[in-house]
Amino acid sequence: MILFPRFLKKLHPLIHRGYLFLKPAYWRLRTPAQKRFDIKLQYIFIGCFIGVLATALVIPAAHRLISYPTDEAEVRFSDLITEEPLPPEDVLQKEVQTDDLLLNEAETQIIPILLQLNKNETLSGLLTRADVSMADALAASESLSLITDLRKLQPGQSFELFFNEDNIFQGLKMEMRNGDIISTFKNTDGDFVPQSKEGKIETQLIALEGIIQSSFAAAAQEADVPSSIVQQVTRALDGQINFRTDLKAGEPFKIIYEKKTTETGKEIGKSQLLYVSLTTNRDTYERYYFVDGMGVQGFYNEYGESAPQTIMKRPLGRGRISSGFGTRIHPILGYKIHHDGVDFPAPIGTPIPAAADGVIVRLGRNGGYGKYIKIKHNNTYSTAYGHMNAYNKELRVGSYVKRGETIGYVGSTGRSTGPHLHFEVIKNNRQVNPLKTYTLPKRTLKNQTLKAFKERAKEINPDYVYPSEN
């Protein structure tokens, strides 16, 4: 036992002498870059050693500062609940009769807990955070995955968890975006059984009135009109009212919009403006939202006529033009070629609005255009948008878009030297100068379509009377 330490003691001087002998030779063979690398490596080793040493000193100190309960049974998740537990009759009667949930302990008290999914958190992680055992968390997740894709859960999604009076997890339920309710609960054998129930969607017509004092936007905000509805009002009356100069103080307005909610009050989709009445110093403007039998949407006056609509000359606003319409030397190809549109430079991700109402007839990559969208406005006019970075995810070929609605975002895809929007106006299948004025004629409803419009307008606004019948 004594020979081994003595051997190391005698061996150490030999190793040290060898190191001193070899170091100069080794150092001469190293390049300057290799020497700098060796020095950095030494610093890394020293830093790691100091970090490990500091961790070894801090963890025990922190452990002593934190006090843990000696009896694990004393800490229960139900003790953290500030709400009063619901009476067993109320909870069980509500859940069993409306959701047909399988609760196997009808005589015990059921405590509902509402939790929301955090960012980058899974359903199993949420259940573990609620002190649900790992086995129950995995079993409940696997059960629920049979009827929905848990990978598509979004942060903020609400879950209602149910525990009995002994703090034993009994199941959960959640409300989907479309209002459907899915759940999984323990049966009498202790297995989790998934269930799904079609949610009821309630459609509400909300009427709001106000008086303009300083501006329409301020008056709408005071009347609790949602900002999305204010934007739809400006689009419905675009080109007919100048909201800065035509509106005077003391003039009234009325708005009716549609809102869809689930049984729990969760709003589904976007609210839709159905009717607006706005009085200016010249006249009173009324617009009704109507979808005809072909699926074409639009706002019409009391006669069933849409207003003429001008195609936007500059979808991105009064920005710089990097390349105009006409013959030019192509910046990439290097020779003269006709430029069929106008280029508007803008940062990547800038929203691109539709230049007029229409239907998307092409959406996807298109050669040198990169990511490309083409919108047909009528039998005469279409517009095209190139070099986009991304599309509006809600849009597809055949989608109807409104003037000013975001269809995509500025990019530099395809044959492009930098981020910009390539914008084209197509008249009778030929590109024309987008900076000139092009107007879509008004549309007049007739025959059965006009009859359907009258019926719909009467549903929206009970005071509606067709002018010629007044």
ABEGO torsion letter per residue (X at the ends): XAAAAAAAAAAAAAAAAAAAAAAAAAAAABBAAAAAAAAAAAAAAAAAAAAAAAAAAAAAAAAAABBBBABAAABBAAAABABBBBBAAAAAAAAAAAAGBBBABAABBBBBBBBBBBBGBBAAAAAAAAGBBAAAAAAAAAAAAAABBAAABBBGBBBBBBBBAAGBBAEBBBBBAAGBBBBBBBBAAGBBBBBBBBBBBBBBBBBBBBBBAABAAAAAAAAGBBAAAAAAAAAAABGABBAAAABBBGBBBBBBBBBBBBAAGBBBEBBBBABBBBBBAABBBBBBBBBBAAGBBEBBBAAGBBBBBBBBABAAEBBBBABBBEBBBBAAAGBBBBBABBBBBBBBGBBBBBABBEBBABBEBBEAAEBBBBBBABAABBBBBBGBABBBAABBBGBBBBBGBBABBBBABEBBAEBBBBBBBBBGGBBBBAABBBBBBBBBBBEAAAAAAAAAAAAABAABBBAAAX
